[in-house]
């Protein structure tokens, strides 16, 4: 035993964490079953819906989405990218990954945006949320998989739970920042006209904060997609499983083609969400003011 071992007491942090996980398994069984059933239901139906559409037609649909979000260049680039994914026979797994991204992003934002609003309105909440977000954003990616695999086992749902938790922090932070940056005079004017707090939030604060919130949505999507790939290690399926299989079995073509499909999806989602944020009424007004 070294001098440091003799003078610094051993903290049983790992055992404490194990006790927490064991308590969750023994006492929250019905809730865990609901999460498992709902996650499986959503993933099965959304992925089935995406796969039911022929690849060429889906490529055109996503191209139109890109065109509407950010212009014809993204639209054409999206169609070409999706056809490349089909040409390397990664289409099914790409749609499975897109399904996971849709589900995890939606749930992460449903949880993150209200927390961000609360943190923007309450100093106490902000002081509580800040260190939690710091911890979440500095925790290694693979550590997220440990408790969910112990609790849920192997499969798509554990990967989804870890992905949702991993993707939340930028949604909370940028929602809080967007609300905090709203001109207080605008809010005071709403109060002066007798608008209730909910109307001020939905009619003044959220619309003015939308460019910043959309930046948070963009970051959530990017983190979710990156975590979906990592979650392939625990049986989440999709492109992550292809990359992981190619890596562990030294199948360079499989790993590269899976990674290429991930990059194409990431570029489409990134440009589309950035385009939606840039086309908001507030963003257009800010650009018009800057140009004048």
C-alpha positions in Angstrom: 0.0 0.0 0.0 1.4 3.4 -1.0 1.5 6.4 1.2 -1.3 8.0 -0.9 -3.5 4.9 -0.4 -2.9 5.1 3.3 -3.7 8.7 3.7 -6.6 9.1 1.2 -9.7 7.1 2.1 -11.1 4.8 -0.7 -14.4 6.1 -2.0 -16.7 3.3 -3.1 -18.2 5.4 -6.0 -18.5 2.4 -8.3 -20.3 0.4 -5.7 -22.7 3.4 -5.0 -23.4 3.6 -8.7 -24.1 -0.1 -8.8 -26.5 0.2 -5.9 -28.4 2.9 -7.8 -28.7 0.8 -10.9 -29.8 -2.2 -8.8 -32.4 -0.1 -7.1 -33.7 1.1 -10.5 -34.0 -2.4 -11.7 -35.9 -3.6 -8.7 -38.2 -0.7 -8.1 -38.9 0.9 -11.5 -39.6 -2.3 -13.4 -43.1 -1.2 -14.7 -41.6 2.2 -15.9 -38.7 0.4 -17.6 -41.2 -1.9 -19.4 -43.2 1.1 -20.7 -40.0 2.7 -22.0 -39.0 -0.5 -23.7 -42.4 -1.1 -25.2 -42.9 2.5 -26.4 -39.3 2.7 -27.8 -39.7 -0.6 -29.6 -43.1 0.4 -31.0 -41.9 3.8 -32.3 -38.7 2.4 -33.8 -40.4 -0.5 -35.5 -43.2 1.6 -37.1 -41.1 4.6 -38.2 -38.4 2.4 -39.7 -41.0 0.3 -41.4 -42.6 3.4 -42.8 -39.3 4.7 -44.2 -38.4 1.3 -45.6 -41.8 0.9 -47.2 -41.0 3.7 -49.7 -38.8 2.7 -52.6 -35.3 4.2 -52.3 -35.5 6.4 -55.4 -38.8 7.9 -54.3 -37.5 8.5 -50.8 -34.4 10.1 -52.2 -36.6 12.5 -54.2 -38.8 13.2 -51.1 -35.7 14.0 -49.0 -34.4 16.1 -51.8 -37.6 18.1 -51.8 -37.2 18.5 -48.1 -33.7 19.8 -48.6 -34.8 22.1 -51.3 -37.6 23.6 -49.2 -35.2 24.0 -46.2 -32.2 25.4 -47.9 -32.5 25.7 -51.6 -32.1 23.8 -54.8 -28.4 23.0 -54.2 -29.1 21.0 -51.1 -32.1 19.4 -52.8 -30.0 18.1 -55.7 -27.1 17.2 -53.4 -29.5 15.2 -51.2 -30.8 13.2 -54.1 -27.3 12.4 -55.3 -26.2 11.5 -51.7 -29.2 9.2 -51.1 -28.6 7.4 -54.4 -25.0 6.9 -53.4 -26.2 5.3 -50.2 -28.4 3.0 -52.2 -25.6 2.2 -54.6 -23.4 0.9 -51.8 -26.3 -1.1 -50.5 -26.5 0.7 -47.2 -30.1 2.0 -47.7 -31.9 -0.2 -45.2 -29.4 0.5 -42.4 -29.4 4.2 -43.3 -33.2 4.3 -42.9 -32.9 2.5 -39.6 -30.4 5.1 -38.4 -32.7 7.9 -39.7 -35.6 6.4 -37.7 -33.4 6.4 -34.6 -32.4 10.0 -35.2 -36.0 11.1 -35.7 -37.2 9.4 -32.5 -34.2 10.4 -30.3 -34.1 14.0 -31.5 -37.8 14.5 -31.0 -37.7 13.1 -27.4 -34.5 15.0 -26.6 -36.0 18.3 -27.7 -39.3 17.6 -25.8 -37.2 17.2 -22.7 -34.6 19.8 -23.3 -36.6 22.9 -24.4 -38.8 23.1 -21.3 -35.7 22.7 -19.1 -33.9 25.4 -21.1 -36.9 27.7 -20.7 -37.0 27.0 -16.9 -33.3 27.7 -16.6 -33.7 31.0 -18.5 -36.5 32.2 -16.1 -35.1 30.9 -12.8 -31.6 31.6 -11.4 -32.0 28.6 -9.1 -32.8 26.3 -11.9 -29.9 27.7 -14.0 -27.5 27.1 -11.1 -28.7 23.5 -10.8 -28.8 22.7 -14.5 -25.4 24.2 -15.4 -23.2 21.7 -13.5 -25.4 18.8 -14.6 -24.9 19.8 -18.3 -21.2 20.3 -17.7 -21.0 16.8 -16.4 -23.1 15.4 -19.3 -21.0 17.1 -21.9 -17.6 16.0 -20.5 -18.6 12.4 -19.8 -17.0 10.0 -22.3 -19.5 8.8 -25.0 -19.1 5.1 -24.2 -19.8 5.6 -20.5 -23.4 6.5 -21.5 -23.9 2.9 -22.7 -22.9 1.3 -19.4 -25.9 1.9 -17.2 -28.5 1.6 -20.0 -27.1 -1.8 -21.1 -27.1 -3.0 -17.5 -30.7 -1.8 -17.0 -32.3 -2.6 -20.4 -29.9 -5.2 -21.9 -28.9 -5.3 -25.5 -31.0 -3.8 -28.3 -32.3 -0.7 -30.0 -34.0 0.8 -26.9 -30.9 1.0 -24.7 -29.1 2.8 -27.6 -32.0 5.2 -27.9 -32.1 6.0 -24.2 -28.3 6.7 -24.1 -28.6 8.7 -27.3 -31.4 10.9 -25.9 -29.5 11.7 -22.8 -26.3 12.4 -24.7 -28.1 14.7 -27.2 -30.0 16.9 -24.7 -27.3 19.4 -23.4 -27.0 21.7 -26.4 -30.8 21.8 -26.6 -31.0 23.0 -23.0 -28.1 25.4 -23.3 -29.1 27.1 -26.5 -32.8 27.4 -25.5 -31.7 29.0 -22.3 -29.4 31.3 -24.2 -32.0 32.2 -26.7 -34.6 33.1 -24.1 -32.1 35.1 -22.1 -31.0 37.2 -25.1 -34.6 38.3 -25.9 -34.8 42.1 -25.5 -36.3 42.8 -22.0 -38.1 45.8 -23.4 -40.1 43.6 -25.7 -41.1 41.4 -22.7 -42.0 44.5 -20.6 -44.1 45.7 -23.5 -46.0 42.5 -23.4 -46.6 42.8 -19.7 -47.7 46.4 -20.2 -50.4 45.3 -22.6 -51.6 42.7 -20.1 -50.4 39.6 -21.9 -50.2 36.6 -19.6 -46.9 34.8 -19.1 -47.8 31.9 -21.4 -48.6 34.4 -24.2 -45.4 36.3 -23.7 -43.5 33.0 -23.9 -45.2 31.8 -27.0 -45.8 35.1 -28.7 -42.6 37.0 -27.9 -39.8 35.0 -26.3 -39.9 31.8 -28.3 -40.2 33.5 -31.8 -37.4 35.9 -31.0 -35.2 33.1 -29.6 -36.0 30.8 -32.5 -32.7 31.3 -34.4 -30.7 30.3 -31.4 -33.1 27.5 -30.5 -32.7 26.2 -34.1 -29.0 26.2 -33.7 -29.5 24.0 -30.6 -31.8 21.7 -32.7 -29.0 21.4 -35.2 -26.5 20.5 -32.5 -28.9 18.0 -30.9 -29.3 16.2 -34.3 -25.6 16.1 -34.9 -24.9 14.6 -31.4 -27.8 12.2 -31.8 -26.5 10.9 -35.1 -23.0 10.5 -33.7 -24.3 8.6 -30.7 -26.6 6.4 -32.9 -23.4 5.2 -34.6 -21.8 4.4 -31.2 -25.0 2.7 -30.1 -24.5 0.2 -32.8 -22.1 -1.5 -30.4 -25.0 -2.5 -28.1 -27.3 -3.8 -30.9 -29.1 -0.5 -31.9 -28.7 -1.6 -35.5 -28.4 0.8 -38.5 -25.2 2.2 -39.8 -23.5 2.0 -36.4 -23.6 -1.7 -36.5 -22.0 -1.7 -40.0 -19.2 0.5 -38.9 -18.7 -1.5 -35.7 -18.7 -4.8 -37.5 -16.3 -3.6 -40.2 -14.0 -2.2 -37.5 -14.0 -5.4 -35.3 -13.7 -7.8 -38.2 -11.2 -5.7 -40.3 -13.7 -5.4 -43.1 -12.4 -2.0 -44.5 -15.0 -1.7 -47.3 -17.9 -2.3 -44.9 -16.6 0.2 -42.4 -15.8 2.8 -45.0 -19.2 2.5 -46.8 -21.0 2.7 -43.5 -19.1 5.7 -42.5 -19.7 7.3 -45.9 -23.5 6.8 -45.4 -23.3 8.4 -42.0 -21.5 11.4 -43.5 -24.2 11.8 -46.2 -27.0 11.7 -43.6 -25.1 14.1 -41.3 -24.6 16.6 -44.1 -28.3 16.4 -45.1 -29.6 16.8 -41.6 -27.1 19.6 -40.8 -27.8 21.7 -43.9 -31.6 21.2 -43.6 -31.9 22.3 -40.0 -29.5 25.2 -40.5 -31.6 26.2 -43.5 -34.8 26.1 -41.5 -33.3 28.3 -38.8 -32.0 30.8 -41.4 -35.4 31.1 -43.0 -37.2 32.0 -39.8 -38.9 35.3 -39.7 -36.6 36.7 -37.1 -33.5 35.6 -39.0 -34.8 37.2 -42.2 -35.5 40.4 -40.3 -32.0 40.4 -38.7 -30.4 39.9 -42.1 -32.5 42.7 -43.6 -31.5 45.0 -40.8 -27.8 44.1 -41.2 -27.9 44.7 -45.0 -29.4 48.1 -44.5 
